[in-house]
Amino acid sequence: MKISVQGHEAYVYTGGKPFDPARPVVVLIHGAQHDHSVWIMQSRWLAHHGYAVVVPDLPGHGRSASPLRTDIQGMAQWVLDLLTVLQVDRAVLAGHSMGSLICLEAAARAPERMRGIGLIGTAFPMKVSSALLDAARTNEPAAFDMINRFSHARLVHPPGTPGPGFSVFVQNLRLMQRQKPGVLLNDFQACDAYTEGLACASRIRCPVLFVLGERDAMTPPKAAKSLIEACGDTTVCNISGSGHALMSETPDAVRNALSTWLHALPA
């Protein structure tokens, strides 16, 4: 569906079900150079199992036409404003990579609105290598190739290639290629510059889920240690055999981690 947030049109996917704020609300936030589609497998399952699912394209990404937000703080406020537009008082937020930083910031800004937050493929600080930043600035296709290699634990993902023309590895590359020029550099600079992660984590009082890929080369599990220690009520799920692209490489494991944790959350 399309709605207006901060005066601009935004696209929100709802998992194939009409959005019903009377149900428990789960907001799934994508990472850098991505859009709502990275959450397709998890969002559809949740929407068909009792949850009201909100999966936005962040400003300037995918089908959302509004200008890019240049820092994590601005992105987090946009997500909170999205909840206000949808008349959602409390929700669970889950974010992948850059999206996990957005969840941290949003939860610290509005703790009373959070039932819990899920941090998938997270790290702090989330520094971006100079080689990737330079490529994002001067040669986006080269940056996409680097990210795609670093994000996947393997090229073929059984049953990730169930038929001709389907490939988890190639799909991620095509998704990045579909975004607007300049999005990647904007997102990488926002991640690289963000310094408030531990301060935000120390102010969070809701339950926190960490889902980490055992073979993640972009945000290695050890890079989440400081966040895990700074948060209070934590659940840590390490996904065996997965790289950074957890939602597509190991979709059932991520869905199971999310659904099990969601089911155990207090009302």
Secondary structure, DSSP 8 states (H G I E B T S, - for coil): -EEEETTEEEEEE-TTS---TTS-EEEEE--TT--GGGGHHHHHHHHTTT-EEEEE--TTSTT--S----SHHHHHHHHHHHHHHTT-SSEEEEEETHHHHHHHHHHHH-GGGEEEEEEES--SS----HHHHHHHHH-HHHHHHHHHHHH-S-S--TTS--STT--HHHHHHHHHHHS-TTHHHHHHHHHHH---HHHHHHH--S-EEEEEETT-SSS-GGGGHHHHHH-SSEEEEEETT--S-HHHHSHHHHHHHHHHHHHHS--
